[in-house]
Amino acid sequence: MQERTSTTERYTRGFAAAVVAVLTLILAANAGPARAAEPGSAYQVRGAVQMEHAVPTAP
């Protein structure tokens, strides 16, 4: 038969799991995409049509 764990031990394990989860989310949020080889290459779209207004206005 298993021993009963104390309340303090359960809360400690839960708190440790919460800290690990938060740290994992923070590290994942800070992991951004790699930098482009050329400064402007990430924002260039070949063959794109430039428009003055994206949304048509009513007459």
N, CA, C, O and CB atoms as a CASP TS submission, in Angstrom:
PFRMAT TS
TARGET T0000
AUTHOR 0000-0000-0000
METHOD Language model
MODEL 1
PARENT N/A
ATOM      1  N   MET     1       0.837  -1.179   0.000  1.00  0.00           N
ATOM      2  CA  MET     1       0.000   0.000   0.000  1.00  0.00           C
ATOM      3  C   MET     1       0.885   1.247   0.000  1.00  0.00           C
ATOM      4  O   MET     1       1.918   1.284   0.669  1.00  0.00           O
ATOM      5  CB  MET     1      -0.954  -0.005   1.216  1.00  0.00           C
ATOM      6  N   GLN     2       0.485   2.233  -0.730  1.00  0.00           N
ATOM      7  CA  GLN     2       1.283   3.453  -0.836  1.00  0.00           C
ATOM      8  C   GLN     2       1.102   4.324   0.402  1.00  0.00           C
ATOM      9  O   GLN     2       0.042   4.365   1.026  1.00  0.00           O
ATOM     10  CB  GLN     2       0.902   4.240  -2.098  1.00  0.00           C
ATOM     11  N   GLU     3       2.203   5.023   0.724  1.00  0.00           N
ATOM     12  CA  GLU     3       2.121   5.969   1.842  1.00  0.00           C
ATOM     13  C   GLU     3       1.387   7.222   1.402  1.00  0.00           C
ATOM     14  O   GLU     3       1.442   7.622   0.239  1.00  0.00           O
ATOM     15  CB  GLU     3       3.531   6.328   2.370  1.00  0.00           C
ATOM     16  N   ARG     4       0.724   7.812   2.325  1.00  0.00           N
ATOM     17  CA  ARG     4       0.010   9.055   2.033  1.00  0.00           C
ATOM     18  C   ARG     4       1.005  10.209   2.074  1.00  0.00           C
ATOM     19  O   ARG     4       1.789  10.323   3.017  1.00  0.00           O
ATOM     20  CB  ARG     4      -1.161   9.290   3.047  1.00  0.00           C
ATOM     21  N   THR     5       0.975  11.069   1.047  1.00  0.00           N
ATOM     22  CA  THR     5       1.893  12.204   1.007  1.00  0.00           C
ATOM     23  C   THR     5       1.304  13.362   1.811  1.00  0.00           C
ATOM     24  O   THR     5       0.088  13.524   1.913  1.00  0.00           O
ATOM     25  CB  THR     5       2.173  12.640  -0.460  1.00  0.00           C
ATOM     26  N   SER     6       2.182  14.138   2.361  1.00  0.00           N
ATOM     27  CA  SER     6       1.722  15.266   3.174  1.00  0.00           C
ATOM     28  C   SER     6       1.195  16.391   2.290  1.00  0.00           C
ATOM     29  O   SER     6       1.512  16.473   1.104  1.00  0.00           O
ATOM     30  CB  SER     6       2.861  15.786   4.069  1.00  0.00           C
ATOM     31  N   THR     7       0.401  17.237   2.881  1.00  0.00           N
ATOM     32  CA  THR     7      -0.155  18.374   2.159  1.00  0.00           C
ATOM     33  C   THR     7       0.948  19.303   1.679  1.00  0.00           C
ATOM     34  O   THR     7       0.888  19.828   0.567  1.00  0.00           O
ATOM     35  CB  THR     7      -1.141  19.139   3.040  1.00  0.00           C
ATOM     36  N   THR     8       1.953  19.502   2.516  1.00  0.00           N
ATOM     37  CA  THR     8       3.062  20.376   2.139  1.00  0.00           C
ATOM     38  C   THR     8       3.807  19.830   0.925  1.00  0.00           C
ATOM     39  O   THR     8       4.193  20.587   0.034  1.00  0.00           O
ATOM     40  CB  THR     8       4.027  20.547   3.314  1.00  0.00           C
ATOM     41  N   GLU     9       4.004  18.534   0.895  1.00  0.00           N
ATOM     42  CA  GLU     9       4.710  17.916  -0.229  1.00  0.00           C
ATOM     43  C   GLU     9       3.904  18.050  -1.516  1.00  0.00           C
ATOM     44  O   GLU     9       4.470  18.306  -2.579  1.00  0.00           O
ATOM     45  CB  GLU     9       4.996  16.435   0.063  1.00  0.00           C
ATOM     46  N   ARG    10       2.596  17.881  -1.428  1.00  0.00           N
ATOM     47  CA  ARG    10       1.747  18.033  -2.622  1.00  0.00           C
ATOM     48  C   ARG    10       1.782  19.459  -3.143  1.00  0.00           C
ATOM     49  O   ARG    10       1.907  19.681  -4.348  1.00  0.00           O
ATOM     50  CB  ARG    10       0.298  17.630  -2.311  1.00  0.00           C
ATOM     51  N   TYR    11       1.674  20.430  -2.239  1.00  0.00           N
ATOM     52  CA  TYR    11       1.721  21.827  -2.671  1.00  0.00           C
ATOM     53  C   TYR    11       3.088  22.185  -3.240  1.00  0.00           C
ATOM     54  O   TYR    11       3.179  22.957  -4.194  1.00  0.00           O
ATOM     55  CB  TYR    11       1.383  22.755  -1.507  1.00  0.00           C
ATOM     56  N   THR    12       4.146  21.633  -2.665  1.00  0.00           N
ATOM     57  CA  THR    12       5.493  21.897  -3.173  1.00  0.00           C
ATOM     58  C   THR    12       5.653  21.352  -4.584  1.00  0.00           C
ATOM     59  O   THR    12       6.212  22.021  -5.453  1.00  0.00           O
ATOM     60  CB  THR    12       6.549  21.282  -2.246  1.00  0.00           C
ATOM     61  N   ARG    13       5.164  20.140  -4.813  1.00  0.00           N
ATOM     62  CA  ARG    13       5.246  19.560  -6.162  1.00  0.00           C
ATOM     63  C   ARG    13       4.412  20.365  -7.152  1.00  0.00           C
ATOM     64  O   ARG    13       4.840  20.597  -8.283  1.00  0.00           O
ATOM     65  CB  ARG    13       4.775  18.093  -6.149  1.00  0.00           C
ATOM     66  N   GLY    14       3.240  20.786  -6.736  1.00  0.00           N
ATOM     67  CA  GLY    14       2.395  21.592  -7.626  1.00  0.00           C
ATOM     68  C   GLY    14       3.011  22.929  -7.949  1.00  0.00           C
ATOM     69  O   GLY    14       2.951  23.391  -9.088  1.00  0.00           O
ATOM     70  N   PHE    15       3.613  23.560  -6.934  1.00  0.00           N
ATOM     71  CA  PHE    15       4.267  24.847  -7.163  1.00  0.00           C
ATOM     72  C   PHE    15       5.466  24.691  -8.092  1.00  0.00           C
ATOM     73  O   PHE    15       5.672  25.515  -8.983  1.00  0.00           O
ATOM     74  CB  PHE    15       4.708  25.467  -5.831  1.00  0.00           C
ATOM     75  N   ALA    16       6.251  23.645  -7.891  1.00  0.00           N
ATOM     76  CA  ALA    16       7.407  23.397  -8.759  1.00  0.00           C
ATOM     77  C   ALA    16       6.959  23.152 -10.199  1.00  0.00           C
ATOM     78  O   ALA    16       7.599  23.629 -11.136  1.00  0.00           O
ATOM     79  CB  ALA    16       8.222  22.192  -8.245  1.00  0.00           C
ATOM     80  N   ALA    17       5.873  22.417 -10.380  1.00  0.00           N
ATOM     81  CA  ALA    17       5.359  22.166 -11.727  1.00  0.00           C
ATOM     82  C   ALA    17       4.873  23.464 -12.373  1.00  0.00           C
ATOM     83  O   ALA    17       5.061  23.671 -13.571  1.00  0.00           O
ATOM     84  CB  ALA    17       4.215  21.133 -11.684  1.00  0.00           C
ATOM     85  N   ALA    18       4.250  24.335 -11.582  1.00  0.00           N
ATOM     86  CA  ALA    18       3.785  25.620 -12.113  1.00  0.00           C
ATOM     87  C   ALA    18       4.957  26.499 -12.526  1.00  0.00           C
ATOM     88  O   ALA    18       4.899  27.166 -13.559  1.00  0.00           O
ATOM     89  CB  ALA    18       2.925  26.350 -11.075  1.00  0.00           C
ATOM     90  N   VAL    19       6.021  26.504 -11.725  1.00  0.00           N
ATOM     91  CA  VAL    19       7.207  27.300 -12.062  1.00  0.00           C
ATOM     92  C   VAL    19       7.837  26.790 -13.358  1.00  0.00           C
ATOM     93  O   VAL    19       8.220  27.584 -14.217  1.00  0.00           O
ATOM     94  CB  VAL    19       8.242  27.257 -10.908  1.00  0.00           C
ATOM     95  N   VAL    20       7.943  25.479 -13.499  1.00  0.00           N
ATOM     96  CA  VAL    20       8.502  24.907 -14.728  1.00  0.00           C
ATOM     97  C   VAL    20       7.634  25.262 -15.926  1.00  0.00           C
ATOM     98  O   VAL    20       8.159  25.575 -16.994  1.00  0.00           O
ATOM     99  CB  VAL    20       8.634  23.379 -14.606  1.00  0.00           C
ATOM    100  N   ALA    21       6.322  25.220 -15.768  1.00  0.00           N
ATOM    101  CA  ALA    21       5.420  25.554 -16.878  1.00  0.00           C
ATOM    102  C   ALA    21       5.564  27.009 -17.293  1.00  0.00           C
ATOM    103  O   ALA    21       5.603  27.309 -18.486  1.00  0.00           O
ATOM    104  CB  ALA    21       3.969  25.268 -16.492  1.00  0.00           C
ATOM    105  N   VAL    22       5.643  27.915 -16.330  1.00  0.00           N
ATOM    106  CA  VAL    22       5.795  29.342 -16.642  1.00  0.00           C
ATOM    107  C   VAL    22       7.127  29.605 -17.317  1.00  0.00           C
ATOM    108  O   VAL    22       7.185  30.344 -18.299  1.00  0.00           O
ATOM    109  CB  VAL    22       5.675  30.193 -15.369  1.00  0.00           C
ATOM    110  N   LEU    23       8.193  29.015 -16.811  1.00  0.00           N
ATOM    111  CA  LEU    23       9.503  29.206 -17.434  1.00  0.00           C
ATOM    112  C   LEU    23       9.536  28.658 -18.857  1.00  0.00           C
ATOM    113  O   LEU    23      10.158  29.246 -19.742  1.00  0.00           O
ATOM    114  CB  LEU    23      10.587  28.535 -16.595  1.00  0.00           C
ATOM    115  N   THR    24       8.871  27.542 -19.069  1.00  0.00           N
ATOM    116  CA  THR    24       8.803  26.979 -20.418  1.00  0.00           C
ATOM    117  C   THR    24       8.071  27.922 -21.363  1.00  0.00           C
ATOM    118  O   THR    24       8.506  28.118 -22.497  1.00  0.00           O
ATOM    119  CB  THR    24       8.111  25.612 -20.396  1.00  0.00           C
ATOM    120  N   LEU    25       6.966  28.506 -20.913  1.00  0.00           N
ATOM    121  CA  LEU    25       6.229  29.457 -21.756  1.00  0.00           C
ATOM    122  C   LEU    25       7.042  30.715 -22.036  1.00  0.00           C
ATOM    123  O   LEU    25       6.997  31.243 -23.147  1.00  0.00           O
ATOM    124  CB  LEU    25       4.908  29.836 -21.093  1.00  0.00           C
ATOM    125  N   ILE    26       7.781  31.200 -21.051  1.00  0.00           N
ATOM    126  CA  ILE    26       8.612  32.388 -21.251  1.00  0.00           C
ATOM    127  C   ILE    26       9.715  32.103 -22.251  1.00  0.00           C
ATOM    128  O   ILE    26       9.975  32.918 -23.136  1.00  0.00           O
ATOM    129  CB  ILE    26       9.213  32.860 -19.922  1.00  0.00           C
ATOM    130  N   LEU    27      10.367  30.955 -22.120  1.00  0.00           N
ATOM    131  CA  LEU    27      11.426  30.605 -23.068  1.00  0.00           C
ATOM    132  C   LEU    27      10.872  30.418 -24.475  1.00  0.00           C
ATOM    133  O   LEU    27      11.516  30.806 -25.450  1.00  0.00           O
ATOM    134  CB  LEU    27      12.144  29.333 -22.617  1.00  0.00           C
ATOM    135  N   ALA    28       9.700  29.835 -24.589  1.00  0.00           N
ATOM    136  CA  ALA    28       9.093  29.643 -25.910  1.00  0.00           C
ATOM    137  C   ALA    28       8.705  30.979 -26.533  1.00  0.00           C
ATOM    138  O   ALA    28       8.819  31.151 -27.747  1.00  0.00           O
ATOM    139  CB  ALA    28       7.861  28.732 -25.808  1.00  0.00           C
ATOM    140  N   ALA    29       8.250  31.922 -25.722  1.00  0.00           N
ATOM    141  CA  ALA    29       7.858  33.233 -26.247  1.00  0.00           C
ATOM    142  C   ALA    29       9.075  34.026 -26.711  1.00  0.00           C
ATOM    143  O   ALA    29       8.979  34.818 -27.648  1.00  0.00           O
ATOM    144  CB  ALA    29       7.090  34.028 -25.182  1.00  0.00           C
ATOM    145  N   ASN    30      10.206  33.820 -26.068  1.00  0.00           N
ATOM    146  CA  ASN    30      11.412  34.561 -26.439  1.00  0.00           C
ATOM    147  C   ASN    30      12.155  33.927 -27.600  1.00  0.00           C
ATOM    148  O   ASN    30      13.085  34.537 -28.128  1.00  0.00           O
ATOM    149  CB  ASN    30      12.334  34.670 -25.254  1.00  0.00           C
ATOM    150  N   ALA    31      11.788  32.747 -28.010  1.00  0.00           N
ATOM    151  CA  ALA    31      12.445  32.081 -29.134  1.00  0.00           C
ATOM    152  C   ALA    31      11.822  32.611 -30.421  1.00  0.00           C
ATOM    153  O   ALA    31      10.792  32.109 -30.871  1.00  0.00           O
ATOM    154  CB  ALA    31      12.309  30.515 -29.038  1.00  0.00           C
ATOM    155  N   GLY    32      12.436  33.608 -31.000  1.00  0.00           N
ATOM    156  CA  GLY    32      11.909  34.217 -32.218  1.00  0.00           C
ATOM    157  C   GLY    32      12.495  33.582 -33.450  1.00  0.00           C
ATOM    158  O   GLY    32      13.343  32.694 -33.355  1.00  0.00           O
ATOM    159  N   PRO    33      12.051  34.026 -34.603  1.00  0.00           N
ATOM    160  CA  PRO    33      12.592  33.495 -35.851  1.00  0.00           C
ATOM    161  C   PRO    33      14.044  33.928 -36.044  1.00  0.00           C
ATOM    162  O   PRO    33      14.482  34.934 -35.487  1.00  0.00           O
ATOM    163  CB  PRO    33      11.739  33.954 -37.041  1.00  0.00           C
ATOM    164  N   ALA    34      14.766  33.172 -36.823  1.00  0.00           N
ATOM    165  CA  ALA    34      16.163  33.486 -37.106  1.00  0.00           C
ATOM    166  C   ALA    34      16.244  34.738 -37.971  1.00  0.00           C
ATOM    167  O   ALA    34      15.316  35.050 -38.717  1.00  0.00           O
ATOM    168  CB  ALA    34      16.865  32.297 -37.803  1.00  0.00           C
ATOM    169  N   ARG    35      17.345  35.439 -37.865  1.00  0.00           N
ATOM    170  CA  ARG    35      17.537  36.644 -38.681  1.00  0.00           C
ATOM    171  C   ARG    35      17.798  36.273 -40.134  1.00  0.00           C
ATOM    172  O   ARG    35      18.366  35.223 -40.431  1.00  0.00           O
ATOM    173  CB  ARG    35      18.703  37.490 -38.135  1.00  0.00           C
ATOM    174  N   ALA    36      17.375  37.149 -41.025  1.00  0.00           N
ATOM    175  CA  ALA    36      17.570  36.927 -42.455  1.00  0.00           C
ATOM    176  C   ALA    36      19.024  37.182 -42.813  1.00  0.00           C
ATOM    177  O   ALA    36      19.712  37.949 -42.139  1.00  0.00           O
ATOM    178  CB  ALA    36      16.635  37.833 -43.290  1.00  0.00           C
ATOM    179  N   ALA    37      19.491  36.537 -43.879  1.00  0.00           N
ATOM    180  CA  ALA    37      20.874  36.710 -44.322  1.00  0.00           C
ATOM    181  C   ALA    37      21.108  38.135 -44.815  1.00  0.00           C
ATOM    182  O   ALA    37      22.156  38.726 -44.556  1.00  0.00           O
ATOM    183  CB  ALA    37      21.214  35.701 -45.432  1.00  0.00           C
ATOM    184  N   GLU    38      20.120  38.683 -45.528  1.00  0.00           N
ATOM    185  CA  GLU    38      20.212  40.056 -46.017  1.00  0.00           C
ATOM    186  C   GLU    38      19.219  40.901 -45.216  1.00  0.00           C
ATOM    187  O   GLU    38      18.154  40.406 -44.846  1.00  0.00           O
ATOM    188  CB  GLU    38      19.920  40.140 -47.568  1.00  0.00           C
ATOM    189  N   PRO    39      19.550  42.166 -44.943  1.00  0.00           N
ATOM    190  CA  PRO    39      18.682  42.990 -44.091  1.00  0.00           C
ATOM    191  C   PRO    39      17.247  43.120 -44.578  1.00  0.00           C
ATOM    192  O   PRO    39      16.333  43.101 -43.753  1.00  0.00           O
ATOM    193  CB  PRO    39      19.263  44.347 -43.967  1.00  0.00           C
ATOM    194  N   GLY    40      17.007  43.249 -45.871  1.00  0.00           N
ATOM    195  CA  GLY    40      15.660  43.493 -46.352  1.00  0.00           C
ATOM    196  C   GLY    40      14.979  42.275 -46.945  1.00  0.00           C
ATOM    197  O   GLY    40      13.831  42.382 -47.375  1.00  0.00           O
ATOM    198  N   SER    41      15.629  41.127 -46.988  1.00  0.00           N
ATOM    199  CA  SER    41      15.071  39.984 -47.698  1.00  0.00           C
ATOM    200  C   SER    41      13.835  39.399 -47.015  1.00  0.00           C
ATOM    201  O   SER    41      13.011  38.779 -47.687  1.00  0.00           O
ATOM    202  CB  SER    41      16.119  38.918 -47.836  1.00  0.00           C
ATOM    203  N   ALA    42      13.685  39.574 -45.731  1.00  0.00           N
ATOM    204  CA  ALA    42      12.532  39.006 -45.037  1.00  0.00           C
ATOM    205  C   ALA    42      11.246  39.752 -45.367  1.00  0.00           C
ATOM    206  O   ALA    42      10.158  39.205 -45.187  1.00  0.00           O
ATOM    207  CB  ALA    42      12.765  39.022 -43.537  1.00  0.00           C
ATOM    208  N   TYR    43      11.344  40.970 -45.837  1.00  0.00           N
ATOM    209  CA  TYR    43      10.156  41.779 -46.091  1.00  0.00           C
ATOM    210  C   TYR    43       9.857  41.959 -47.571  1.00  0.00           C
ATOM    211  O   TYR    43       8.904  42.657 -47.916  1.00  0.00           O
ATOM    212  CB  TYR    43      10.313  43.122 -45.452  1.00  0.00           C
ATOM    213  N   GLN    44      10.629  41.363 -48.443  1.00  0.00           N
ATOM    214  CA  GLN    44      10.401  41.511 -49.867  1.00  0.00           C
ATOM    215  C   GLN    44       9.450  40.432 -50.357  1.00  0.00           C
ATOM    216  O   GLN    44       9.583  39.257 -50.013  1.00  0.00           O
ATOM    217  CB  GLN    44      11.724  41.454 -50.637  1.00  0.00           C
ATOM    218  N   VAL    45       8.496  40.854 -51.160  1.00  0.00           N
ATOM    219  CA  VAL    45       7.579  39.919 -51.793  1.00  0.00           C
ATOM    220  C   VAL    45       7.699  40.163 -53.281  1.00  0.00           C
ATOM    221  O   VAL    45       7.382  41.251 -53.763  1.00  0.00           O
ATOM    222  CB  VAL    45       6.093  40.095 -51.284  1.00  0.00           C
ATOM    223  N   ARG    46       8.155  39.160 -54.012  1.00  0.00           N
ATOM    224  CA  ARG    46       8.359  39.334 -55.454  1.00  0.00           C
ATOM    225  C   ARG    46       7.035  39.265 -56.189  1.00  0.00           C
ATOM    226  O   ARG    46       6.215  38.383 -55.936  1.00  0.00           O
ATOM    227  CB  ARG    46       9.323  38.269 -56.002  1.00  0.00           C
ATOM    228  N   GLY    47       6.835  40.198 -57.096  1.00  0.00           N
ATOM    229  CA  GLY    47       5.634  40.221 -57.905  1.00  0.00           C
ATOM    230  C   GLY    47       4.418  40.792 -57.200  1.00  0.00           C
ATOM    231  O   GLY    47       3.298  40.635 -57.687  1.00  0.00           O
ATOM    232  N   ALA    48       4.607  41.439 -56.083  1.00  0.00           N
ATOM    233  CA  ALA    48       3.472  42.002 -55.361  1.00  0.00           C
ATOM    234  C   ALA    48       3.029  43.297 -56.009  1.00  0.00           C
ATOM    235  O   ALA    48       3.850  44.058 -56.519  1.00  0.00           O
ATOM    236  CB  ALA    48       3.824  42.237 -53.890  1.00  0.00           C
ATOM    237  N   VAL    49       1.743  43.543 -55.990  1.00  0.00           N
ATOM    238  CA  VAL    49       1.183  44.766 -56.541  1.00  0.00           C
ATOM    239  C   VAL    49       0.969  45.733 -55.384  1.00  0.00           C
ATOM    240  O   VAL    49       0.339  45.393 -54.383  1.00  0.00           O
ATOM    241  CB  VAL    49      -0.156  44.492 -57.317  1.00  0.00           C
ATOM    242  N   GLN    50       1.500  46.937 -55.534  1.00  0.00           N
ATOM    243  CA  GLN    50       1.328  47.933 -54.491  1.00  0.00           C
ATOM    244  C   GLN    50       0.046  48.711 -54.757  1.00  0.00           C
ATOM    245  O   GLN    50      -0.195  49.171 -55.873  1.00  0.00           O
ATOM    246  CB  GLN    50       2.552  48.884 -54.423  1.00  0.00           C
ATOM    247  N   MET    51      -0.757  48.850 -53.738  1.00  0.00           N
ATOM    248  CA  MET    51      -2.020  49.572 -53.838  1.00  0.00           C
ATOM    249  C   MET    51      -1.976  50.752 -52.891  1.00  0.00           C
ATOM    250  O   MET    51      -1.372  50.684 -51.821  1.00  0.00           O
ATOM    251  CB  MET    51      -3.230  48.650 -53.519  1.00  0.00           C
ATOM    252  N   GLU    52      -2.629  51.848 -53.300  1.00  0.00           N
ATOM    253  CA  GLU    52      -2.663  53.012 -52.420  1.00  0.00           C
ATOM    254  C   GLU    52      -3.630  52.799 -51.278  1.00  0.00           C
ATOM    255  O   GLU    52      -3.362  53.211 -50.150  1.00  0.00           O
ATOM    256  CB  GLU    52      -3.043  54.263 -53.197  1.00  0.00           C
ATOM    257  N   HIS    53      -4.770  52.149 -51.560  1.00  0.00           N
ATOM    258  CA  HIS    53      -5.774  51.891 -50.529  1.00  0.00           C
ATOM    259  C   HIS    53      -6.087  50.411 -50.521  1.00  0.00           C
ATOM    260  O   HIS    53      -6.446  49.841 -51.551  1.00  0.00           O
ATOM    261  CB  HIS    53      -7.064  52.728 -50.768  1.00  0.00           C
ATOM    262  N   ALA    54      -5.954  49.795 -49.380  1.00  0.00           N
ATOM    263  CA  ALA    54      -6.254  48.375 -49.277  1.00  0.00           C
ATOM    264  C   ALA    54      -7.761  48.120 -49.228  1.00  0.00           C
ATOM    265  O   ALA    54      -8.243  47.091 -49.701  1.00  0.00           O
ATOM    266  CB  ALA    54      -5.584  47.787 -48.041  1.00  0.00           C
ATOM    267  N   VAL    55      -8.498  49.074 -48.647  1.00  0.00           N
ATOM    268  CA  VAL    55      -9.944  48.926 -48.530  1.00  0.00           C
ATOM    269  C   VAL    55     -10.602  49.949 -49.439  1.00  0.00           C
ATOM    270  O   VAL    55     -10.318  51.141 -49.318  1.00  0.00           O
ATOM    271  CB  VAL    55     -10.418  49.100 -47.052  1.00  0.00           C
ATOM    272  N   PRO    56     -11.470  49.522 -50.343  1.00  0.00           N
ATOM    273  CA  PRO    56     -12.125  50.498 -51.227  1.00  0.00           C
ATOM    274  C   PRO    56     -13.070  51.404 -50.425  1.00  0.00           C
ATOM    275  O   PRO    56     -13.747  50.963 -49.496  1.00  0.00           O
ATOM    276  CB  PRO    56     -12.908  49.768 -52.354  1.00  0.00           C
ATOM    277  N   THR    57     -13.091  52.668 -50.812  1.00  0.00           N
ATOM    278  CA  THR    57     -13.953  53.632 -50.125  1.00  0.00           C
ATOM    279  C   THR    57     -15.247  53.802 -50.907  1.00  0.00           C
ATOM    280  O   THR    57     -15.285  53.638 -52.127  1.00  0.00           O
ATOM    281  CB  THR    57     -13.235  54.998 -49.952  1.00  0.00           C
ATOM    282  N   ALA    58     -16.294  54.134 -50.182  1.00  0.00           N
ATOM    283  CA  ALA    58     -17.598  54.343 -50.825  1.00  0.00           C
ATOM    284  C   ALA    58     -17.603  55.658 -51.599  1.00  0.00           C
ATOM    285  O   ALA    58     -16.977  56.625 -51.164  1.00  0.00           O
ATOM    286  CB  ALA    58     -18.734  54.337 -49.773  1.00  0.00           C
ATOM    287  N   PRO    59     -18.296  55.716 -52.740  1.00  0.00           N
ATOM    288  CA  PRO    59     -18.335  56.960 -53.542  1.00  0.00           C
ATOM    289  C   PRO    59     -19.161  58.053 -52.903  1.00  0.00           C
ATOM    290  O   PRO    59     -19.280  59.144 -53.461  1.00  0.00           O
ATOM    291  CB  PRO    59     -18.884  56.676 -54.918  1.00  0.00           C
TER
END
